[in-house]
Amino acid sequence: MTESARDAKAEGNALHIRKIGNSVGLILPKELLARLNLKEGDKVYPLEQPDGSLRLSPFDPKHAKTMEIARQVMREYRDTLAALAK
């Protein structure tokens, strides 16, 4: 996809910031919600990319890091945890 085609496609998907009560927010079109498999009440996490752009992810990066540490501990202490489970 050429850069101009990508720019034209991105322009059609522009989101507007709107006042919602005492706050501001983005209104996501239902087509985008369906494409991302999101519904009201779901959480998304903004992740800053090396090029300065933002990526939205339904996965909490802090939780993922915590789970990786937990998996390492469980691998390292597998025998001890098995003995404790008896």
PyMOL Python script that loads the backbone (N, CA, C, O; Angstrom):
from pymol import cmd

cmd.read_pdbstr("""\
ATOM      1  N   MET A   1       0.855  -1.170   0.000  1.00  0.00           N
ATOM      2  CA  MET A   1       0.000   0.000   0.000  1.00  0.00           C
ATOM      3  C   MET A   1       0.900   1.231   0.000  1.00  0.00           C
ATOM      4  O   MET A   1       1.824   1.332   0.807  1.00  0.00           O
ATOM      5  N   THR A   2       0.629   2.158  -0.899  1.00  0.00           N
ATOM      6  CA  THR A   2       1.444   3.360  -0.978  1.00  0.00           C
ATOM      7  C   THR A   2       1.143   4.276   0.203  1.00  0.00           C
ATOM      8  O   THR A   2       0.107   4.159   0.857  1.00  0.00           O
ATOM      9  N   GLU A   3       2.069   5.181   0.456  1.00  0.00           N
ATOM     10  CA  GLU A   3       1.897   6.083   1.604  1.00  0.00           C
ATOM     11  C   GLU A   3       0.673   6.984   1.427  1.00  0.00           C
ATOM     12  O   GLU A   3      -0.037   7.247   2.398  1.00  0.00           O
ATOM     13  N   SER A   4       0.413   7.461   0.205  1.00  0.00           N
ATOM     14  CA  SER A   4      -0.751   8.330  -0.011  1.00  0.00           C
ATOM     15  C   SER A   4      -2.049   7.564   0.172  1.00  0.00           C
ATOM     16  O   SER A   4      -3.020   8.115   0.690  1.00  0.00           O
ATOM     17  N   ALA A   5      -2.084   6.296  -0.246  1.00  0.00           N
ATOM     18  CA  ALA A   5      -3.279   5.479  -0.039  1.00  0.00           C
ATOM     19  C   ALA A   5      -3.490   5.213   1.452  1.00  0.00           C
ATOM     20  O   ALA A   5      -4.619   5.219   1.942  1.00  0.00           O
ATOM     21  N   ARG A   6      -2.400   4.984   2.153  1.00  0.00           N
ATOM     22  CA  ARG A   6      -2.482   4.755   3.599  1.00  0.00           C
ATOM     23  C   ARG A   6      -2.960   6.016   4.312  1.00  0.00           C
ATOM     24  O   ARG A   6      -3.768   5.936   5.238  1.00  0.00           O
ATOM     25  N   ASP A   7      -2.464   7.187   3.884  1.00  0.00           N
ATOM     26  CA  ASP A   7      -2.902   8.455   4.478  1.00  0.00           C
ATOM     27  C   ASP A   7      -4.387   8.694   4.235  1.00  0.00           C
ATOM     28  O   ASP A   7      -5.100   9.146   5.131  1.00  0.00           O
ATOM     29  N   ALA A   8      -4.856   8.391   3.024  1.00  0.00           N
ATOM     30  CA  ALA A   8      -6.276   8.577   2.701  1.00  0.00           C
ATOM     31  C   ALA A   8      -7.137   7.640   3.532  1.00  0.00           C
ATOM     32  O   ALA A   8      -8.206   8.028   4.004  1.00  0.00           O
ATOM     33  N   LYS A   9      -6.675   6.405   3.712  1.00  0.00           N
ATOM     34  CA  LYS A   9      -7.426   5.439   4.518  1.00  0.00           C
ATOM     35  C   LYS A   9      -7.449   5.883   5.986  1.00  0.00           C
ATOM     36  O   LYS A   9      -8.486   5.793   6.644  1.00  0.00           O
ATOM     37  N   ALA A  10      -6.320   6.356   6.495  1.00  0.00           N
ATOM     38  CA  ALA A  10      -6.243   6.819   7.889  1.00  0.00           C
ATOM     39  C   ALA A  10      -7.138   8.031   8.105  1.00  0.00           C
ATOM     40  O   ALA A  10      -7.760   8.160   9.159  1.00  0.00           O
ATOM     41  N   GLU A  11      -7.211   8.920   7.120  1.00  0.00           N
ATOM     42  CA  GLU A  11      -8.047  10.109   7.258  1.00  0.00           C
ATOM     43  C   GLU A  11      -9.515   9.737   7.388  1.00  0.00           C
ATOM     44  O   GLU A  11     -10.255  10.389   8.124  1.00  0.00           O
ATOM     45  N   GLY A  12      -9.942   8.704   6.688  1.00  0.00           N
ATOM     46  CA  GLY A  12     -11.327   8.250   6.777  1.00  0.00           C
ATOM     47  C   GLY A  12     -11.642   7.627   8.126  1.00  0.00           C
ATOM     48  O   GLY A  12     -12.810   7.531   8.503  1.00  0.00           O
ATOM     49  N   ASN A  13     -10.618   7.201   8.861  1.00  0.00           N
ATOM     50  CA  ASN A  13     -10.805   6.567  10.159  1.00  0.00           C
ATOM     51  C   ASN A  13     -10.497   7.511  11.314  1.00  0.00           C
ATOM     52  O   ASN A  13     -10.359   7.064  12.452  1.00  0.00           O
ATOM     53  N   ALA A  14     -10.389   8.798  11.045  1.00  0.00           N
ATOM     54  CA  ALA A  14     -10.046   9.751  12.094  1.00  0.00           C
ATOM     55  C   ALA A  14     -11.122   9.748  13.177  1.00  0.00           C
ATOM     56  O   ALA A  14     -12.316   9.683  12.886  1.00  0.00           O
ATOM     57  N   LEU A  15     -10.683   9.819  14.413  1.00  0.00           N
ATOM     58  CA  LEU A  15     -11.585   9.871  15.558  1.00  0.00           C
ATOM     59  C   LEU A  15     -11.569  11.281  16.122  1.00  0.00           C
ATOM     60  O   LEU A  15     -10.532  11.944  16.119  1.00  0.00           O
ATOM     61  N   HIS A  16     -12.683  11.726  16.592  1.00  0.00           N
ATOM     62  CA  HIS A  16     -12.791  13.071  17.158  1.00  0.00           C
ATOM     63  C   HIS A  16     -12.865  12.967  18.676  1.00  0.00           C
ATOM     64  O   HIS A  16     -13.525  12.085  19.226  1.00  0.00           O
ATOM     65  N   ILE A  17     -12.176  13.885  19.335  1.00  0.00           N
ATOM     66  CA  ILE A  17     -12.248  13.961  20.787  1.00  0.00           C
ATOM     67  C   ILE A  17     -13.491  14.765  21.127  1.00  0.00           C
ATOM     68  O   ILE A  17     -13.703  15.861  20.609  1.00  0.00           O
ATOM     69  N   ARG A  18     -14.314  14.197  22.013  1.00  0.00           N
ATOM     70  CA  ARG A  18     -15.582  14.849  22.377  1.00  0.00           C
ATOM     71  C   ARG A  18     -15.701  14.958  23.898  1.00  0.00           C
ATOM     72  O   ARG A  18     -15.137  14.163  24.650  1.00  0.00           O
ATOM     73  N   LYS A  19     -16.450  15.964  24.315  1.00  0.00           N
ATOM     74  CA  LYS A  19     -16.735  16.139  25.739  1.00  0.00           C
ATOM     75  C   LYS A  19     -17.771  15.104  26.152  1.00  0.00           C
ATOM     76  O   LYS A  19     -18.808  14.952  25.506  1.00  0.00           O
ATOM     77  N   ILE A  20     -17.474  14.387  27.247  1.00  0.00           N
ATOM     78  CA  ILE A  20     -18.381  13.385  27.799  1.00  0.00           C
ATOM     79  C   ILE A  20     -18.486  13.691  29.291  1.00  0.00           C
ATOM     80  O   ILE A  20     -17.593  13.352  30.067  1.00  0.00           O
ATOM     81  N   GLY A  21     -19.573  14.328  29.680  1.00  0.00           N
ATOM     82  CA  GLY A  21     -19.709  14.751  31.075  1.00  0.00           C
ATOM     83  C   GLY A  21     -18.648  15.795  31.388  1.00  0.00           C
ATOM     84  O   GLY A  21     -18.531  16.799  30.685  1.00  0.00           O
ATOM     85  N   ASN A  22     -17.872  15.557  32.447  1.00  0.00           N
ATOM     86  CA  ASN A  22     -16.795  16.474  32.821  1.00  0.00           C
ATOM     87  C   ASN A  22     -15.461  16.062  32.220  1.00  0.00           C
ATOM     88  O   ASN A  22     -14.436  16.678  32.512  1.00  0.00           O
ATOM     89  N   SER A  23     -15.459  15.038  31.391  1.00  0.00           N
ATOM     90  CA  SER A  23     -14.234  14.521  30.796  1.00  0.00           C
ATOM     91  C   SER A  23     -14.287  14.665  29.283  1.00  0.00           C
ATOM     92  O   SER A  23     -15.246  15.205  28.732  1.00  0.00           O
ATOM     93  N   VAL A  24     -13.258  14.181  28.626  1.00  0.00           N
ATOM     94  CA  VAL A  24     -13.249  14.081  27.172  1.00  0.00           C
ATOM     95  C   VAL A  24     -12.918  12.647  26.812  1.00  0.00           C
ATOM     96  O   VAL A  24     -12.283  11.934  27.588  1.00  0.00           O
ATOM     97  N   GLY A  25     -13.346  12.230  25.643  1.00  0.00           N
ATOM     98  CA  GLY A  25     -13.083  10.862  25.237  1.00  0.00           C
ATOM     99  C   GLY A  25     -13.197  10.710  23.733  1.00  0.00           C
ATOM    100  O   GLY A  25     -13.604  11.629  23.022  1.00  0.00           O
ATOM    101  N   LEU A  26     -12.832   9.539  23.271  1.00  0.00           N
ATOM    102  CA  LEU A  26     -12.941   9.186  21.864  1.00  0.00           C
ATOM    103  C   LEU A  26     -14.157   8.295  21.691  1.00  0.00           C
ATOM    104  O   LEU A  26     -14.375   7.370  22.474  1.00  0.00           O
ATOM    105  N   ILE A  27     -14.935   8.570  20.680  1.00  0.00           N
ATOM    106  CA  ILE A  27     -16.065   7.713  20.347  1.00  0.00           C
ATOM    107  C   ILE A  27     -15.600   6.778  19.243  1.00  0.00           C
ATOM    108  O   ILE A  27     -15.218   7.231  18.164  1.00  0.00           O
ATOM    109  N   LEU A  28     -15.630   5.478  19.503  1.00  0.00           N
ATOM    110  CA  LEU A  28     -15.208   4.498  18.512  1.00  0.00           C
ATOM    111  C   LEU A  28     -16.424   4.004  17.739  1.00  0.00           C
ATOM    112  O   LEU A  28     -17.417   3.600  18.344  1.00  0.00           O
ATOM    113  N   PRO A  29     -16.359   4.032  16.418  1.00  0.00           N
ATOM    114  CA  PRO A  29     -17.485   3.534  15.629  1.00  0.00           C
ATOM    115  C   PRO A  29     -17.693   2.040  15.865  1.00  0.00           C
ATOM    116  O   PRO A  29     -16.746   1.311  16.161  1.00  0.00           O
ATOM    117  N   LYS A  30     -18.945   1.592  15.730  1.00  0.00           N
ATOM    118  CA  LYS A  30     -19.241   0.187  16.026  1.00  0.00           C
ATOM    119  C   LYS A  30     -18.486  -0.751  15.101  1.00  0.00           C
ATOM    120  O   LYS A  30     -18.178  -1.876  15.496  1.00  0.00           O
ATOM    121  N   GLU A  31     -18.175  -0.324  13.875  1.00  0.00           N
ATOM    122  CA  GLU A  31     -17.404  -1.177  12.964  1.00  0.00           C
ATOM    123  C   GLU A  31     -16.001  -1.438  13.514  1.00  0.00           C
ATOM    124  O   GLU A  31     -15.480  -2.548  13.417  1.00  0.00           O
ATOM    125  N   LEU A  32     -15.396  -0.388  14.097  1.00  0.00           N
ATOM    126  CA  LEU A  32     -14.066  -0.536  14.678  1.00  0.00           C
ATOM    127  C   LEU A  32     -14.122  -1.407  15.927  1.00  0.00           C
ATOM    128  O   LEU A  32     -13.242  -2.240  16.140  1.00  0.00           O
ATOM    129  N   LEU A  33     -15.142  -1.223  16.750  1.00  0.00           N
ATOM    130  CA  LEU A  33     -15.298  -2.055  17.947  1.00  0.00           C
ATOM    131  C   LEU A  33     -15.432  -3.527  17.558  1.00  0.00           C
ATOM    132  O   LEU A  33     -14.832  -4.397  18.188  1.00  0.00           O
ATOM    133  N   ALA A  34     -16.217  -3.797  16.525  1.00  0.00           N
ATOM    134  CA  ALA A  34     -16.399  -5.178  16.077  1.00  0.00           C
ATOM    135  C   ALA A  34     -15.085  -5.743  15.547  1.00  0.00           C
ATOM    136  O   ALA A  34     -14.740  -6.891  15.828  1.00  0.00           O
ATOM    137  N   ARG A  35     -14.358  -4.941  14.786  1.00  0.00           N
ATOM    138  CA  ARG A  35     -13.086  -5.400  14.218  1.00  0.00           C
ATOM    139  C   ARG A  35     -12.074  -5.715  15.303  1.00  0.00           C
ATOM    140  O   ARG A  35     -11.298  -6.662  15.175  1.00  0.00           O
ATOM    141  N   LEU A  36     -12.078  -4.926  16.375  1.00  0.00           N
ATOM    142  CA  LEU A  36     -11.144  -5.125  17.482  1.00  0.00           C
ATOM    143  C   LEU A  36     -11.679  -6.069  18.551  1.00  0.00           C
ATOM    144  O   LEU A  36     -10.996  -6.353  19.535  1.00  0.00           O
ATOM    145  N   ASN A  37     -12.900  -6.552  18.357  1.00  0.00           N
ATOM    146  CA  ASN A  37     -13.552  -7.452  19.311  1.00  0.00           C
ATOM    147  C   ASN A  37     -13.631  -6.808  20.698  1.00  0.00           C
ATOM    148  O   ASN A  37     -13.312  -7.435  21.708  1.00  0.00           O
ATOM    149  N   LEU A  38     -14.065  -5.538  20.725  1.00  0.00           N
ATOM    150  CA  LEU A  38     -14.209  -4.800  21.972  1.00  0.00           C
ATOM    151  C   LEU A  38     -15.676  -4.473  22.212  1.00  0.00           C
ATOM    152  O   LEU A  38     -16.471  -4.370  21.278  1.00  0.00           O
ATOM    153  N   LYS A  39     -16.013  -4.314  23.490  1.00  0.00           N
ATOM    154  CA  LYS A  39     -17.374  -3.911  23.843  1.00  0.00           C
ATOM    155  C   LYS A  39     -17.286  -2.903  24.983  1.00  0.00           C
ATOM    156  O   LYS A  39     -16.216  -2.692  25.555  1.00  0.00           O
ATOM    157  N   GLU A  40     -18.406  -2.289  25.304  1.00  0.00           N
ATOM    158  CA  GLU A  40     -18.435  -1.297  26.372  1.00  0.00           C
ATOM    159  C   GLU A  40     -17.913  -1.915  27.669  1.00  0.00           C
ATOM    160  O   GLU A  40     -18.294  -3.025  28.040  1.00  0.00           O
ATOM    161  N   GLY A  41     -17.046  -1.185  28.341  1.00  0.00           N
ATOM    162  CA  GLY A  41     -16.483  -1.655  29.606  1.00  0.00           C
ATOM    163  C   GLY A  41     -15.128  -2.336  29.463  1.00  0.00           C
ATOM    164  O   GLY A  41     -14.420  -2.504  30.456  1.00  0.00           O
ATOM    165  N   ASP A  42     -14.748  -2.737  28.235  1.00  0.00           N
ATOM    166  CA  ASP A  42     -13.435  -3.349  28.023  1.00  0.00           C
ATOM    167  C   ASP A  42     -12.346  -2.302  28.239  1.00  0.00           C
ATOM    168  O   ASP A  42     -12.577  -1.103  28.082  1.00  0.00           O
ATOM    169  N   LYS A  43     -11.167  -2.774  28.600  1.00  0.00           N
ATOM    170  CA  LYS A  43     -10.030  -1.877  28.784  1.00  0.00           C
ATOM    171  C   LYS A  43      -9.067  -2.047  27.614  1.00  0.00           C
ATOM    172  O   LYS A  43      -8.887  -3.149  27.097  1.00  0.00           O
ATOM    173  N   VAL A  44      -8.456  -0.943  27.209  1.00  0.00           N
ATOM    174  CA  VAL A  44      -7.370  -0.974  26.243  1.00  0.00           C
ATOM    175  C   VAL A  44      -6.218  -0.177  26.834  1.00  0.00           C
ATOM    176  O   VAL A  44      -6.432   0.783  27.574  1.00  0.00           O
ATOM    177  N   TYR A  45      -5.017  -0.570  26.510  1.00  0.00           N
ATOM    178  CA  TYR A  45      -3.832   0.052  27.065  1.00  0.00           C
ATOM    179  C   TYR A  45      -3.036   0.716  25.944  1.00  0.00           C
ATOM    180  O   TYR A  45      -2.711   0.062  24.953  1.00  0.00           O
ATOM    181  N   PRO A  46      -2.714   2.017  26.084  1.00  0.00           N
ATOM    182  CA  PRO A  46      -1.895   2.679  25.061  1.00  0.00           C
ATOM    183  C   PRO A  46      -0.429   2.309  25.257  1.00  0.00           C
ATOM    184  O   PRO A  46       0.108   2.427  26.359  1.00  0.00           O
ATOM    185  N   LEU A  47       0.204   1.866  24.194  1.00  0.00           N
ATOM    186  CA  LEU A  47       1.614   1.498  24.236  1.00  0.00           C
ATOM    187  C   LEU A  47       2.366   2.398  23.268  1.00  0.00           C
ATOM    188  O   LEU A  47       2.093   2.393  22.067  1.00  0.00           O
ATOM    189  N   GLU A  48       3.316   3.174  23.792  1.00  0.00           N
ATOM    190  CA  GLU A  48       4.087   4.056  22.921  1.00  0.00           C
ATOM    191  C   GLU A  48       5.108   3.225  22.161  1.00  0.00           C
ATOM    192  O   GLU A  48       5.826   2.416  22.749  1.00  0.00           O
ATOM    193  N   GLN A  49       5.168   3.429  20.861  1.00  0.00           N
ATOM    194  CA  GLN A  49       6.068   2.703  19.985  1.00  0.00           C
ATOM    195  C   GLN A  49       7.372   3.480  19.809  1.00  0.00           C
ATOM    196  O   GLN A  49       7.402   4.687  20.049  1.00  0.00           O
ATOM    197  N   PRO A  50       8.452   2.807  19.394  1.00  0.00           N
ATOM    198  CA  PRO A  50       9.736   3.500  19.212  1.00  0.00           C
ATOM    199  C   PRO A  50       9.681   4.680  18.238  1.00  0.00           C
ATOM    200  O   PRO A  50      10.449   5.633  18.372  1.00  0.00           O
ATOM    201  N   ASP A  51       8.774   4.616  17.259  1.00  0.00           N
ATOM    202  CA  ASP A  51       8.679   5.711  16.291  1.00  0.00           C
ATOM    203  C   ASP A  51       7.810   6.866  16.794  1.00  0.00           C
ATOM    204  O   ASP A  51       7.579   7.825  16.058  1.00  0.00           O
ATOM    205  N   GLY A  52       7.322   6.786  18.048  1.00  0.00           N
ATOM    206  CA  GLY A  52       6.519   7.851  18.628  1.00  0.00           C
ATOM    207  C   GLY A  52       5.020   7.659  18.456  1.00  0.00           C
ATOM    208  O   GLY A  52       4.236   8.416  19.029  1.00  0.00           O
ATOM    209  N   SER A  53       4.609   6.670  17.687  1.00  0.00           N
ATOM    210  CA  SER A  53       3.178   6.411  17.504  1.00  0.00           C
ATOM    211  C   SER A  53       2.640   5.651  18.715  1.00  0.00           C
ATOM    212  O   SER A  53       3.408   5.181  19.554  1.00  0.00           O
ATOM    213  N   LEU A  54       1.329   5.538  18.795  1.00  0.00           N
ATOM    214  CA  LEU A  54       0.691   4.789  19.875  1.00  0.00           C
ATOM    215  C   LEU A  54       0.003   3.564  19.314  1.00  0.00           C
ATOM    216  O   LEU A  54      -0.546   3.593  18.212  1.00  0.00           O
ATOM    217  N   ARG A  55       0.035   2.496  20.074  1.00  0.00           N
ATOM    218  CA  ARG A  55      -0.668   1.272  19.717  1.00  0.00           C
ATOM    219  C   ARG A  55      -1.608   0.955  20.866  1.00  0.00           C
ATOM    220  O   ARG A  55      -1.207   1.024  22.028  1.00  0.00           O
ATOM    221  N   LEU A  56      -2.844   0.611  20.562  1.00  0.00           N
ATOM    222  CA  LEU A  56      -3.799   0.222  21.591  1.00  0.00           C
ATOM    223  C   LEU A  56      -3.829  -1.294  21.674  1.00  0.00           C
ATOM    224  O   LEU A  56      -3.914  -1.977  20.653  1.00  0.00           O
ATOM    225  N   SER A  57      -3.759  -1.815  22.878  1.00  0.00           N
ATOM    226  CA  SER A  57      -3.752  -3.253  23.076  1.00  0.00           C
ATOM    227  C   SER A  57      -4.737  -3.618  24.183  1.00  0.00           C
ATOM    228  O   SER A  57      -4.846  -2.897  25.175  1.00  0.00           O
ATOM    229  N   PRO A  58      -5.461  -4.738  24.024  1.00  0.00           N
ATOM    230  CA  PRO A  58      -6.340  -5.176  25.104  1.00  0.00           C
ATOM    231  C   PRO A  58      -5.572  -5.852  26.234  1.00  0.00           C
ATOM    232  O   PRO A  58      -6.160  -6.195  27.260  1.00  0.00           O
ATOM    233  N   PHE A  59      -4.265  -6.046  26.060  1.00  0.00           N
ATOM    234  CA  PHE A  59      -3.449  -6.735  27.051  1.00  0.00           C
ATOM    235  C   PHE A  59      -2.629  -5.738  27.850  1.00  0.00           C
ATOM    236  O   PHE A  59      -1.991  -4.852  27.281  1.00  0.00           O
ATOM    237  N   ASP A  60      -2.647  -5.881  29.170  1.00  0.00           N
ATOM    238  CA  ASP A  60      -1.888  -5.016  30.061  1.00  0.00           C
ATOM    239  C   ASP A  60      -0.424  -5.456  30.036  1.00  0.00           C
ATOM    240  O   ASP A  60      -0.123  -6.568  30.471  1.00  0.00           O
ATOM    241  N   PRO A  61       0.492  -4.627  29.545  1.00  0.00           N
ATOM    242  CA  PRO A  61       1.894  -5.034  29.466  1.00  0.00           C
ATOM    243  C   PRO A  61       2.510  -5.304  30.837  1.00  0.00           C
ATOM    244  O   PRO A  61       3.399  -6.148  30.948  1.00  0.00           O
ATOM    245  N   LYS A  62       2.060  -4.608  31.882  1.00  0.00           N
ATOM    246  CA  LYS A  62       2.595  -4.861  33.224  1.00  0.00           C
ATOM    247  C   LYS A  62       2.177  -6.244  33.707  1.00  0.00           C
ATOM    248  O   LYS A  62       2.966  -6.951  34.332  1.00  0.00           O
ATOM    249  N   HIS A  63       0.927  -6.633  33.416  1.00  0.00           N
ATOM    250  CA  HIS A  63       0.455  -7.959  33.803  1.00  0.00           C
ATOM    251  C   HIS A  63       1.230  -9.035  33.053  1.00  0.00           C
ATOM    252  O   HIS A  63       1.588 -10.057  33.639  1.00  0.00           O
ATOM    253  N   ALA A  64       1.494  -8.825  31.777  1.00  0.00           N
ATOM    254  CA  ALA A  64       2.237  -9.796  30.977  1.00  0.00           C
ATOM    255  C   ALA A  64       3.639  -9.991  31.549  1.00  0.00           C
ATOM    256  O   ALA A  64       4.121 -11.121  31.626  1.00  0.00           O
ATOM    257  N   LYS A  65       4.298  -8.906  31.949  1.00  0.00           N
ATOM    258  CA  LYS A  65       5.642  -9.001  32.535  1.00  0.00           C
ATOM    259  C   LYS A  65       5.589  -9.749  33.864  1.00  0.00           C
ATOM    260  O   LYS A  65       6.454 -10.580  34.142  1.00  0.00           O
ATOM    261  N   THR A  66       4.585  -9.460  34.682  1.00  0.00           N
ATOM    262  CA  THR A  66       4.426 -10.146  35.965  1.00  0.00           C
ATOM    263  C   THR A  66       4.214 -11.642  35.758  1.00  0.00           C
ATOM    264  O   THR A  66       4.786 -12.456  36.483  1.00  0.00           O
ATOM    265  N   MET A  67       3.401 -12.004  34.779  1.00  0.00           N
ATOM    266  CA  MET A  67       3.147 -13.420  34.503  1.00  0.00           C
ATOM    267  C   MET A  67       4.405 -14.129  34.005  1.00  0.00           C
ATOM    268  O   MET A  67       4.619 -15.297  34.331  1.00  0.00           O
ATOM    269  N   GLU A  68       5.230 -13.452  33.230  1.00  0.00           N
ATOM    270  CA  GLU A  68       6.481 -14.052  32.759  1.00  0.00           C
ATOM    271  C   GLU A  68       7.404 -14.335  33.939  1.00  0.00           C
ATOM    272  O   GLU A  68       8.040 -15.389  33.986  1.00  0.00           O
ATOM    273  N   ILE A  69       7.486 -13.413  34.889  1.00  0.00           N
ATOM    274  CA  ILE A  69       8.306 -13.626  36.086  1.00  0.00           C
ATOM    275  C   ILE A  69       7.758 -14.807  36.885  1.00  0.00           C
ATOM    276  O   ILE A  69       8.526 -15.638  37.370  1.00  0.00           O
ATOM    277  N   ALA A  70       6.430 -14.885  37.026  1.00  0.00           N
ATOM    278  CA  ALA A  70       5.815 -15.991  37.764  1.00  0.00           C
ATOM    279  C   ALA A  70       6.131 -17.329  37.091  1.00  0.00           C
ATOM    280  O   ALA A  70       6.419 -18.311  37.774  1.00  0.00           O
ATOM    281  N   ARG A  71       6.078 -17.372  35.759  1.00  0.00           N
ATOM    282  CA  ARG A  71       6.390 -18.622  35.038  1.00  0.00           C
ATOM    283  C   ARG A  71       7.837 -19.041  35.267  1.00  0.00           C
ATOM    284  O   ARG A  71       8.125 -20.228  35.419  1.00  0.00           O
ATOM    285  N   GLN A  72       8.756 -18.061  35.293  1.00  0.00           N
ATOM    286  CA  GLN A  72      10.164 -18.375  35.549  1.00  0.00           C
ATOM    287  C   GLN A  72      10.346 -18.968  36.948  1.00  0.00           C
ATOM    288  O   GLN A  72      11.069 -19.948  37.125  1.00  0.00           O
ATOM    289  N   VAL A  73       9.682 -18.364  37.939  1.00  0.00           N
ATOM    290  CA  VAL A  73       9.780 -18.859  39.315  1.00  0.00           C
ATOM    291  C   VAL A  73       9.210 -20.276  39.403  1.00  0.00           C
ATOM    292  O   VAL A  73       9.802 -21.143  40.045  1.00  0.00           O
ATOM    293  N   MET A  74       8.060 -20.513  38.757  1.00  0.00           N
ATOM    294  CA  MET A  74       7.450 -21.850  38.810  1.00  0.00           C
ATOM    295  C   MET A  74       8.335 -22.893  38.136  1.00  0.00           C
ATOM    296  O   MET A  74       8.403 -24.034  38.592  1.00  0.00           O
ATOM    297  N   ARG A  75       9.018 -22.508  37.044  1.00  0.00           N
ATOM    298  CA  ARG A  75       9.941 -23.458  36.400  1.00  0.00           C
ATOM    299  C   ARG A  75      11.124 -23.759  37.318  1.00  0.00           C
ATOM    300  O   ARG A  75      11.527 -24.912  37.473  1.00  0.00           O
ATOM    301  N   GLU A  76      11.669 -22.716  37.917  1.00  0.00           N
ATOM    302  CA  GLU A  76      12.850 -22.874  38.758  1.00  0.00           C
ATOM    303  C   GLU A  76      12.554 -23.695  40.018  1.00  0.00           C
ATOM    304  O   GLU A  76      13.390 -24.489  40.450  1.00  0.00           O
ATOM    305  N   TYR A  77      11.381 -23.510  40.600  1.00  0.00           N
ATOM    306  CA  TYR A  77      11.034 -24.190  41.851  1.00  0.00           C
ATOM    307  C   TYR A  77       9.956 -25.260  41.646  1.00  0.00           C
ATOM    308  O   TYR A  77       9.135 -25.497  42.531  1.00  0.00           O
ATOM    309  N   ARG A  78       9.965 -25.897  40.486  1.00  0.00           N
ATOM    310  CA  ARG A  78       8.957 -26.902  40.158  1.00  0.00           C
ATOM    311  C   ARG A  78       8.906 -28.023  41.208  1.00  0.00           C
ATOM    312  O   ARG A  78       7.822 -28.387  41.665  1.00  0.00           O
ATOM    313  N   ASP A  79      10.051 -28.565  41.590  1.00  0.00           N
ATOM    314  CA  ASP A  79      10.081 -29.663  42.562  1.00  0.00           C
ATOM    315  C   ASP A  79       9.561 -29.202  43.923  1.00  0.00           C
ATOM    316  O   ASP A  79       8.801 -29.926  44.565  1.00  0.00           O
ATOM    317  N   THR A  80       9.952 -28.033  44.362  1.00  0.00           N
ATOM    318  CA  THR A  80       9.504 -27.520  45.652  1.00  0.00           C
ATOM    319  C   THR A  80       7.999 -27.293  45.646  1.00  0.00           C
ATOM    320  O   THR A  80       7.314 -27.641  46.608  1.00  0.00           O
ATOM    321  N   LEU A  81       7.486 -26.719  44.579  1.00  0.00           N
ATOM    322  CA  LEU A  81       6.041 -26.470  44.491  1.00  0.00           C
ATOM    323  C   LEU A  81       5.262 -27.777  44.426  1.00  0.00           C
ATOM    324  O   LEU A  81       4.174 -27.873  44.993  1.00  0.00           O
ATOM    325  N   ALA A  82       5.800 -28.784  43.745  1.00  0.00           N
ATOM    326  CA  ALA A  82       5.136 -30.101  43.681  1.00  0.00           C
ATOM    327  C   ALA A  82       5.090 -30.739  45.060  1.00  0.00           C
ATOM    328  O   ALA A  82       4.080 -31.338  45.430  1.00  0.00           O
ATOM    329  N   ALA A  83       6.173 -30.618  45.826  1.00  0.00           N
ATOM    330  CA  ALA A  83       6.214 -31.188  47.179  1.00  0.00           C
ATOM    331  C   ALA A  83       5.208 -30.455  48.084  1.00  0.00           C
ATOM    332  O   ALA A  83       4.538 -31.091  48.897  1.00  0.00           O
ATOM    333  N   LEU A  84       5.102 -29.165  47.953  1.00  0.00           N
ATOM    334  CA  LEU A  84       4.175 -28.405  48.768  1.00  0.00           C
ATOM    335  C   LEU A  84       2.722 -28.716  48.418  1.00  0.00           C
ATOM    336  O   LEU A  84       1.837 -28.603  49.266  1.00  0.00           O
ATOM    337  N   ALA A  85       2.480 -29.107  47.170  1.00  0.00           N
ATOM    338  CA  ALA A  85       1.107 -29.395  46.725  1.00  0.00           C
ATOM    339  C   ALA A  85       0.597 -30.737  47.238  1.00  0.00           C
ATOM    340  O   ALA A  85      -0.601 -31.006  47.156  1.00  0.00           O
ATOM    341  N   LYS A  86       1.477 -31.583  47.765  1.00  0.00           N
ATOM    342  CA  LYS A  86       1.056 -32.904  48.253  1.00  0.00           C
ATOM    343  C   LYS A  86       0.309 -32.801  49.543  1.00  0.00           C
ATOM    344  O   LYS A  86      -0.117 -33.816  50.093  1.00  0.00           O
TER     345      LYS A  86
END
""", "prot")
cmd.dss("prot")
cmd.show_as("cartoon", "prot")
cmd.util.cbc("prot")
cmd.orient("prot")
